[in-house]
Amino acid sequence: MTEIPADLRQRLESHGQQHVLARWAKLDAASRSELLGQLEKIDLDELMQLYARRDKPGHEVPTADRIAPIPYIPHDAPDNAARRAEGESALRAGQVAVLLVAGGQGSRLGFEHPKGMYPVGPVSRKSLFAIHAEKVLALSRRYGKALPFLIMTSPATHDETEAYFKEQNFFQLDPAQVQFFCQGTMPALDLATGQLLFEAPGRLFVSPDGHGGTLMALAKSGLLAQLQKQGITQVFYFQVDNPLVRIADPVFIGHHLHANAEVSSKVVAKVGPREKMGVFASVEGRCTIIEYSDLPESLAHAVEPDGRLRLWAGSPAIHLFSVEFLQRMTRNPQALPFHIARKKVPHVDEAGTLITPKVENALKFERFIFDVLPAADRWTVVEALREDEFAPLKNAEGADSPATVEQALLDQARRWVRAAGGDVAPGVRLEFSPLYALDAEELASKWTAGSRIETDWYQQ
């Protein structure tokens, strides 16, 4: 019979968490094993330190006088051709890996599966995962090197994501090219008492530790060290919900390498002062993302003489990290501090009764990827056009919904055809697989000028 080790029991008691053993005698062997596994992974010292900080400001918000617009490279920079050549050289040399953050579920979309499985192809109905994987495959073929494709999952999505890739034959990728790793979790604490909460009898309530947890999980999995051994020097980071992302964009890589940057980020123009996305700014010369909820009203609405927002540079969560920088950051836990959020967390009491709170009753803890940006001594910010590179899937209806994502994909395909000298009849749904055309230039090389598409069409 599974028993609680004496040292763990002592740690629980010394941190006021002995209540977690109240139902131990009533649990079956499987539940005991699960609970024990959870408890042994928890750093109770860290957790209690976080609880002690619950009423303190979670992070410093810079004052308005310290915030300035971010210096950036425009999307049509005159040296883009030279930078593309540098980026393509790195891709041919096998120096770039691709990191996809895919820990979220599609619950807000009414889709109870990993969000990456959601079908977004306007004609093909291919999933987000399929579109991203085909881009990685197309890049690997174009540059003659198999780009390592690292996919971060969460405990809620890991098994189903792995099974989905296997069912789909890894979307023609070499299975050895694809590596899955699971992000960490953090338990929730009762707001009033600091005690651990239970999701079910014998199971603590835990939640993913945020997109910032990606970097720590990458290091703990051993993949970061493995990348260095493979000669990988740069990691391209993006999130699963954006099918327009230009994965491992060689121009972006080239600007990053030319500046010998530790971190580079893409930015898109915000659609309005209160769009719910982080904004890039320079804070005393450091590259910083300020959360939209933290940005003072005066700065959010401030405009330049030409009418453009002064702080216009929104974050689409597209970054490029040097492996050396990631190693330095993951060796220092303070580089990615936990943020504390007050949440409503359903849980069961010691009697096993489900309690559904009507007010905030718990604390959750998350890390944010952008907390590492100010630590970079050398960095670049590169402008991207929203219509070409950013169409996130977040909501069931309205902005950032399946309807807007599909329309963005349709609009991009139409622009590519017209740039190639073709035309598309009104109302026609058109889609290209990345394996056929990874970008507008590749489509133009295959298109017959003057041709017109009259019916819905998908080209694989």
C-alpha positions in Angstrom: 0.0 0.0 0.0 1.3 3.4 -0.9 2.3 5.5 2.1 3.4 9.1 2.6 7.1 9.4 3.1 8.0 10.8 6.5 10.0 13.7 5.0 7.0 14.8 2.8 4.6 14.5 5.7 7.0 16.8 7.7 7.2 19.3 4.9 3.4 19.4 4.5 3.0 20.0 8.3 5.6 22.7 8.5 3.9 24.6 5.7 0.4 24.2 7.1 -0.7 21.8 4.3 -1.4 18.7 6.4 -5.1 19.0 5.3 -4.2 17.3 2.0 -3.8 14.0 3.9 -7.2 14.1 5.6 -8.8 11.7 3.1 -5.7 9.6 2.5 -7.1 6.5 4.2 -10.2 6.6 2.0 -8.4 6.9 -1.3 -7.8 3.9 -3.6 -4.3 2.9 -4.6 -4.4 4.8 -7.9 -5.6 8.0 -6.3 -2.9 7.7 -3.6 -0.2 7.3 -6.2 -1.5 10.3 -8.2 -1.7 12.5 -5.2 1.7 11.5 -4.0 3.2 12.2 -7.4 1.7 15.7 -7.4 2.9 16.5 -3.9 6.4 15.4 -4.5 6.7 17.9 -7.4 5.6 20.9 -5.5 8.2 23.4 -4.1 6.3 24.3 -0.9 8.9 26.9 0.1 8.4 28.8 -3.2 4.6 28.4 -3.0 4.4 29.9 0.5 6.7 32.8 -0.6 4.3 33.5 -3.4 1.3 33.4 -1.1 3.1 35.9 1.2 3.3 38.3 -1.7 -0.4 38.0 -2.6 -1.3 41.6 -1.6 1.8 43.2 -3.1 2.0 44.5 -6.7 2.7 41.6 -8.9 5.1 43.4 -11.1 6.5 46.9 -11.6 4.6 49.1 -14.1 7.0 51.7 -15.5 6.0 55.3 -15.0 5.0 57.3 -18.1 8.2 59.3 -18.1 10.2 56.1 -18.5 8.3 54.7 -21.5 9.2 55.6 -25.1 8.2 54.3 -28.5 10.2 51.2 -29.5 12.9 51.6 -32.2 12.0 49.2 -35.0 12.9 48.0 -38.5 10.1 48.7 -41.0 8.5 45.8 -42.9 9.8 47.3 -46.2 13.4 48.1 -44.9 15.7 48.8 -47.9 18.2 46.1 -46.7 15.6 43.3 -46.6 17.2 41.5 -49.6 20.6 41.3 -47.9 19.0 40.2 -44.6 17.0 37.5 -46.4 20.3 36.1 -47.7 21.7 36.0 -44.2 18.6 34.2 -42.9 18.5 31.7 -45.7 22.2 30.9 -45.1 21.4 30.1 -41.4 18.5 27.9 -42.5 20.6 26.0 -45.0 23.3 25.5 -42.3 20.7 23.9 -40.0 21.0 26.6 -37.3 17.3 27.3 -36.7 14.7 25.4 -34.7 11.0 26.1 -34.6 9.1 26.2 -31.2 5.3 26.0 -31.3 3.4 26.8 -28.1 0.3 24.6 -28.1 -0.8 24.0 -24.6 -4.3 25.5 -24.9 -7.6 23.9 -25.4 -10.3 25.2 -27.7 -12.9 25.5 -24.9 -13.8 29.1 -25.7 -14.5 27.9 -29.3 -16.8 25.2 -28.0 -14.1 22.7 -29.1 -13.1 20.3 -26.4 -9.7 19.3 -27.9 -6.3 20.9 -28.3 -6.8 24.2 -30.1 -4.2 23.2 -32.7 -6.7 20.5 -33.9 -9.3 23.2 -34.8 -10.1 23.2 -38.6 -9.4 26.7 -40.1 -8.5 25.9 -43.7 -11.2 27.9 -45.7 -11.5 25.1 -48.3 -9.4 22.2 -47.1 -10.7 22.4 -43.4 -7.1 21.6 -42.4 -6.3 22.2 -38.8 -3.9 24.8 -37.3 -1.5 22.0 -36.6 -1.6 20.8 -40.2 -1.0 24.3 -41.6 2.0 24.9 -39.2 3.5 21.4 -39.9 3.2 21.9 -43.7 5.1 25.2 -43.4 7.9 23.5 -41.4 8.0 20.8 -44.1 8.0 23.3 -46.9 10.9 25.2 -45.3 12.8 21.9 -44.7 12.5 21.0 -48.4 13.3 24.5 -49.6 16.5 24.8 -47.6 17.6 21.2 -47.6 17.7 20.9 -43.8 15.1 19.3 -41.5 14.1 22.1 -39.1 13.6 20.7 -35.6 9.9 21.2 -34.8 9.4 21.5 -31.0 5.8 21.4 -29.8 5.1 22.4 -26.2 1.9 20.9 -24.9 0.2 21.0 -21.5 -1.0 18.1 -19.3 -4.5 18.7 -20.7 -3.4 18.5 -24.4 -0.2 16.4 -24.4 -1.5 12.8 -25.1 -4.2 13.9 -27.6 -1.7 16.1 -29.5 0.8 13.3 -29.8 -1.9 10.9 -30.9 -3.2 13.4 -33.5 0.2 13.8 -35.1 0.7 10.0 -35.2 -2.8 9.6 -36.8 -1.9 12.2 -39.4 1.5 10.5 -40.1 3.2 13.7 -38.7 1.9 15.6 -41.8 4.7 14.0 -43.9 7.4 15.3 -41.5 10.1 12.9 -40.3 8.8 11.8 -36.9 12.4 12.3 -35.6 12.1 15.9 -36.6 9.1 16.5 -34.2 9.7 16.7 -30.5 6.8 17.1 -27.9 7.4 18.4 -24.4 5.0 19.3 -21.7 4.9 22.6 -19.8 4.9 22.7 -16.1 1.9 23.2 -13.8 1.4 25.1 -10.6 -1.2 24.3 -7.9 -3.8 26.9 -6.9 -4.0 28.1 -3.3 -7.0 29.1 -1.3 -7.0 32.9 -1.2 -8.0 33.1 2.5 -5.9 30.4 4.0 -3.1 29.6 1.5 -4.0 25.9 1.5 -3.8 23.7 -1.5 -7.1 23.1 -3.3 -8.5 19.8 -4.6 -10.0 19.4 -8.1 -11.3 16.0 -7.0 -10.7 13.7 -4.0 -7.1 12.6 -4.3 -6.2 15.1 -7.0 -4.9 18.7 -6.4 -6.1 21.5 -8.6 -3.3 22.5 -10.9 -3.1 24.7 -14.0 -0.4 25.3 -16.7 2.3 27.7 -15.6 1.8 30.1 -18.5 3.6 30.7 -21.8 6.7 31.8 -19.9 6.8 28.3 -18.6 7.8 27.2 -22.1 11.4 28.1 -21.6 11.8 26.4 -18.3 10.1 23.3 -19.7 12.3 23.3 -22.7 15.4 23.3 -20.5 14.0 20.7 -18.0 13.1 18.4 -20.9 16.7 18.3 -22.1 15.7 19.6 -25.5 17.6 22.9 -25.0 20.8 21.1 -24.4 20.1 18.8 -27.3 19.6 21.8 -29.7 23.0 23.1 -28.8 24.6 19.7 -29.5 22.9 19.7 -32.9 24.4 23.0 -33.8 21.2 25.0 -33.4 21.9 28.6 -32.5 18.5 30.2 -32.9 14.9 29.2 -31.8 11.9 30.7 -33.6 8.9 31.0 -31.1 5.2 31.3 -32.0 1.8 30.4 -30.7 -0.6 27.8 -32.2 -3.6 30.1 -32.8 -2.1 32.2 -35.6 -2.2 30.4 -39.0 -0.7 33.4 -40.8 2.6 33.3 -39.0 5.7 33.3 -41.3 7.5 30.5 -39.6 11.3 31.0 -39.5 11.0 34.0 -41.8 14.5 34.4 -43.4 14.3 38.2 -43.5 13.4 38.3 -39.8 16.2 35.8 -39.0 18.6 37.9 -41.1 17.9 41.1 -39.2 18.3 39.2 -35.9 21.7 37.7 -36.9 23.0 40.9 -38.5 22.4 42.7 -35.2 23.9 39.8 -33.3 20.7 40.0 -31.2 19.9 37.8 -28.3 16.2 38.3 -28.8 14.2 39.7 -31.7 10.5 40.2 -31.9 7.9 41.0 -34.6 5.3 43.7 -34.0 2.0 44.7 -35.7 0.2 48.0 -35.6 -2.6 48.0 -33.1 -6.1 48.5 -34.5 -6.9 50.9 -31.6 -5.6 52.2 -28.3 -7.4 49.6 -26.3 -6.9 46.5 -28.4 -6.2 43.7 -25.9 -2.6 42.9 -26.8 0.7 43.8 -25.2 2.5 46.8 -26.5 6.2 47.1 -27.2 8.0 50.0 -25.7 11.5 51.1 -24.8 11.9 51.4 -21.0 15.3 53.1 -20.3 16.7 51.5 -23.4 15.4 48.0 -22.7 13.0 46.2 -25.0 9.8 45.7 -22.9 6.2 44.6 -23.5 3.6 46.4 -21.3 0.3 44.5 -20.8 -2.6 46.4 -22.2 -4.2 46.5 -18.8 -1.2 48.2 -17.3 -0.8 50.9 -20.0 -1.8 54.3 -18.6 -4.8 55.9 -20.5 -2.8 58.9 -21.4 -0.1 56.8 -23.1 -2.6 54.3 -24.7 -4.4 57.2 -26.5 -1.3 59.4 -27.2 -0.8 60.0 -31.0 2.0 61.3 -33.2 1.5 64.4 -35.4 0.5 62.1 -38.3 -2.3 60.6 -36.2 -0.6 57.2 -35.6 -0.6 55.9 -32.0 2.6 56.8 -30.3 2.7 53.3 -28.7 1.5 51.4 -31.8 3.6 48.3 -31.7 1.4 45.4 -30.6 2.8 42.0 -29.8 1.7 39.0 -32.0 3.9 36.7 -29.8 6.5 36.0 -32.5 10.0 35.9 -31.2 13.5 34.7 -32.1 15.8 33.7 -29.3 19.5 32.8 -29.4 20.2 29.4 -27.7 22.9 31.0 -25.6 20.3 33.6 -24.3 17.8 30.8 -23.5 20.4 28.9 -21.6 21.3 32.0 -19.5 17.7 32.7 -18.7 16.7 29.2 -17.7 19.7 28.9 -15.4 18.2 31.9 -13.5 14.7 31.2 -12.1 14.3 34.9 -11.2 14.5 35.7 -14.9 10.9 34.4 -15.3 9.1 35.3 -12.1 5.6 34.1 -11.3 2.7 36.5 -11.7 -0.1 36.1 -9.2 -3.8 36.2 -10.4 -6.9 36.0 -8.3 -9.4 33.6 -9.9 -12.6 31.7 -9.2 -11.6 28.1 -8.8 -14.1 25.3 -8.3 -12.9 22.7 -5.9 -14.0 19.9 -3.6 -13.9 20.2 0.2 -12.7 17.5 2.6 -16.1 15.8 2.4 -15.7 15.6 -1.4 -18.5 18.2 -2.0 -18.0 20.3 -5.1 -17.8 24.1 -4.3 -18.4 26.5 -7.1 -17.4 30.0 -6.0 -19.2 33.1 -7.0 -16.3 35.4 -6.1 -12.6 35.1 -6.5 -11.5 32.5 -4.0 -8.0 31.3 -5.2 -4.6 32.3 -6.4 -3.1 31.0 -9.6 0.5 31.4 -10.7 1.9 32.0 -14.2 5.1 33.0 -16.0 5.0 35.3 -19.0 7.5 34.9 -21.9 7.9 38.6 -22.3 9.5 39.0 -18.9 12.8 37.8 -20.4 12.9 40.5 -23.1 14.4 43.3 -20.9 17.2 41.0 -20.0 18.5 41.0 -23.6 21.5 43.3 -24.1 21.1 43.2 -27.9 17.7 43.0 -29.5 15.8 44.0 -32.6 12.1 44.7 -33.3 10.8 44.1 -36.8 7.5 45.4 -38.2 5.1 42.9 -39.8 1.9 43.7 -41.7 -1.1 42.4 -39.8 -2.9 41.2 -42.9 0.1 39.1 -43.9 1.2 37.7 -40.5 -1.4 37.9 -37.7 -4.9 36.4 -37.5 -5.2 34.8 -34.1 -8.1 32.4 -33.2 -9.3 33.2 -29.7 -13.1 33.7 -29.6 -16.1 31.8 -30.9 -17.6 35.0 -32.4 -16.7 38.5 -33.3 -13.0 39.6 -33.4 -10.4 36.9 -33.6 -13.0 34.2 -34.3 -13.1 31.3 -36.9 -14.9 33.7 -39.3 -12.2 36.4 -39.1 -9.4 33.8 -39.3 -10.8 32.2 -42.4 -11.4 35.6 -44.0 -7.8 36.5 -43.4 -6.6 33.3 -45.1 -8.9 33.9 -48.0 -7.8 37.5 -48.4 -4.2 36.5 -48.3 -4.7 33.9 -51.0 -6.5 36.5 -53.2 -3.6 39.0 -52.8 -1.1 36.4 -53.8 -3.0 35.5 -56.9 -3.4 39.1 -57.9 0.3 39.9 -57.2 1.1 37.0 -59.6 -1.1 38.6 -62.3 -4.1 36.5 -61.9 -7.7 37.1 -60.7 -10.3 35.5 -58.5 -14.1 35.8 -59.1 -16.1 37.4 -56.3 -17.2 35.0 -53.6 -14.8 32.2 -54.6 -13.0 30.4 -51.7 -9.4 29.9 -52.4 -6.6 28.2 -50.4 -3.1 27.1 -51.0 -1.2 24.5 -49.0 2.2 25.8 -47.8 3.6 22.7 -49.7 2.4 24.3 -53.0 3.3 27.9 -52.2 5.0 29.0 -49.0 4.8 32.7 -49.9 3.6 35.1 -52.7 6.9 34.8 -54.5 6.7 31.0 -54.8 3.1 31.3 -56.0 4.1 33.8 -58.7 6.8 31.4 -59.9 4.1 28.8 -60.6 1.2 31.0 -61.7 0.1 31.6 -65.3 -0.4 35.4 -65.6 -3.9 36.4 -66.7 -5.6 33.2 -65.4 -8.8 33.6 -63.4 -10.3 31.3 -60.7 -14.0 30.9 -61.1 -14.8 28.2 -58.5 -13.7 27.2 -55.0 -10.2 25.8 -55.2 -7.6 24.2 -53.0 -4.1 23.5 -54.2 -2.0 21.0 -52.3 
